Amino acid sequence: MPQRSSHRVVLMVDENSNPFEMSCAIEVFGLRRPELGRELYDFRLCAAGPETRMRDGFFTLTGVAGLEAAESADTLIVPNRPDTEVPRSARVLDVVRRAHARGARLVGFCSGAFTLAEAGLLDGRRAACHWMWAEAFRARFPRVDLEPDVLFVDDGDILTASGSASALDLGLHLVRRDHGVEIANHVSRRLVFAAHRDGGQRQFVERPVPEVPDESLGPLLAWAQERLGEPLTVAGLAARAAVSPATLHRRFRSQLGTTPLAWLTGERVALACRLIERGEERLDVVAARSGLGTAANLRTRLRRQTGLSPSAYRKRFGTTP
């Protein structure tokens, strides 16, 4: 039997909570993954009462634990719901405050940022919420540093995702932070979802449906991912796609919300992480195979993206060669 995890993730729901984000949390943190030989998380649902009417009355949730289950959470996912102007339950806010006071990691999906802000935990901190509610959020919580164009914000012990689908982005980010790139990629493959999306909300806010469909970058990205150790350049990528560098930049911006060089660097760092996790200890080899060039550049890029040195990353996520 897979080894049980000691890290407990608890998702709180309250009246009119969104079922989609609840399902995202269950999919990422709640499913058993016997093929890994261990359970990643101990996951539970909890609610303030024995019955919770979900968004728009689609269904009523029953049979979950009471709010006392949140008292033992290592990671607490706070409630979110579309009626952001309605104050949250005082009992729910008290539980959230107590969890933060004892050092639990707090997570808000979509409008969950409103719950965290109402609890007074986001003042002076960075946060994300859905672009539709950005102005209302700023008006109510002016002391919060809202970042409107990102998919999620990792502010250490409090993390927030901007929208419904970005709950998956943030969930996979947490798996990556807790268990490393290799495990996160496995979970993403099970989800049939990108392990890391570089774009932000801006690509959805300004022009939800392109007036002229862009040609897919998929074949080019797949081609580049197989050659990360080679001396790839933006000009070379543009030539491969049979477009000018300026056109390639526009396509990356519109489809991924990033630049070709930033995407390429991110993919190379992710490959370096996988190599370290698999037991490669020679930094010059990791740097060469991932296309980062030198051990010094590897150290700089890895620390910038993960906050860890190569040795610290190996100690946390590595396996025996």
Secondary structure, 3 states (H helix, E strand, C coil): CCECCCCEEEEEECCCCCHHHHHHHHHHHHCCCHHHCECCCEEEEEECCCEEECHHHCCEEECCECHHHHHHCCEEECCCCCCCCCCCCHHHHHHHHHHHHCCCEEEEECCHHHHHHHCCCCCCCEECCCHHHHHHHHHHCCCCEECCCCCEEECCCEEEECCCCHHHHHHHHHHHHHHCHHHHHHHHHHHCCCCCCCCCCHHHHCCCCCCCCCCCCHHHHHHHHCCCCCCCCHHHHHHHHCCCHHHHHHHHHHHHCCCHHHHHHHHHHHHHHHHHHCCCCCHHHHHHHHCCCCHHHHHHHHHHHHCCCHHHHHHHHCCCC
